[in-house]
């Protein structure tokens, strides 16, 4: 199963997190979408913050490690990590994604 994982982060941390996830082969690709303004409830208050959205492409097999790595790197106490499965995509993209997540062969 393939997944798109949505994660919001402070803008200044987005590119670093994206690079780490791809370098460690937990994600095949991460789209960094800036310019978000989030309004949410936190500890009883309504809070507003600028954020950046990471759209992470991975597989169900990689998800547990991806989630753990995001939690270890993320500055929020409770990061938003939402995984959306997809079963329809260009077959060539699906093959590329699986290949991008494979460890390099020596």
N, C-alpha and C positions, 0 to 999 in steps of 0.2 A: 504494500500500500504506500502511496506517495502522500506527502503532507505539505501544506503551506502553513507555516507557524508564524503567527502575528505576535510581535513583541514591541511594546513602547519603551523608549529609553530617553534620558536627557540628551539633547542634541549633541553635546560635547563628547558623549561616550559612544555614539552610534557607529561611526566608522571603525573604531578600534574593535568593538564587539563583532561587527560584521567580518572583519579581516580574520580575527581569531577563529571564528566558527568555520569559515571556509578553509583556512590553513590547516585546521585540525580534522578536516573532512567530516565534520558533523553536519555541514550544509554544503550543497552543491552550488548554491547561489543565494545571495542576500541582496534584496533591493532595499535601499535606504531612501525613505520618503520623508522629507523634511516639511516643516511648516505647519505641523499639527498644533492645535491649541486644545488641551484636554481640560474638561470640567468633570470633577468626580468628588465623591464623598470619602473623606479619610478621617478617621478618629472623631466622628461626629460633626466635622466641619465640611463645608463645600469649598473645594480648593481648585485653583486654576493654574496650569503650568504649560509652558511650551514643551513639546515632546517631538520625537522622531519615531516613525514607524519602521520596524524591520519586517520585511516579508521574506521569510526564510523557506527555501525549498529543501526538503529532506525526505527520508523514508521512515516508515513505522519502526523499522529495525533500529534506526539511529536515534529515534526520538528520546528514549530514556537518558542516553548520554548527553544529547543536545540540551534537554531540559536541565539536567544537573549542572552542566557547564554554564548555561545562562544564569542560573541561580547563584553560582559561585562568583560570577563576574558582575552581576547586576547590582547597582547601588540601592535599589529600592528594597524595603523590607518584604513587600509582597509584589513581585513583578507580575505584570500581565503577560501570560504565556498561553496563547490559544492555538490549538492545533486543529486544522481543518483538513480532513482527508479528501483526496480527489482521485477518481478512477478514470477520468476522461482527460486525456492530454495527447498532444502530438506524440506518436510512438517514438520518433527520433529523440524528442525531449526526454521521454521516460528513460530511454537507453542512456542518453547523456548523463542524466541525473544519477543513475545507478553507478555508472563508470566514474563520475566525479567523486563519489563517496567511497570508492574502493581504495584500500591502502596502496601505496606505490609498490611496485614489485622491484626487487633488487636483482 
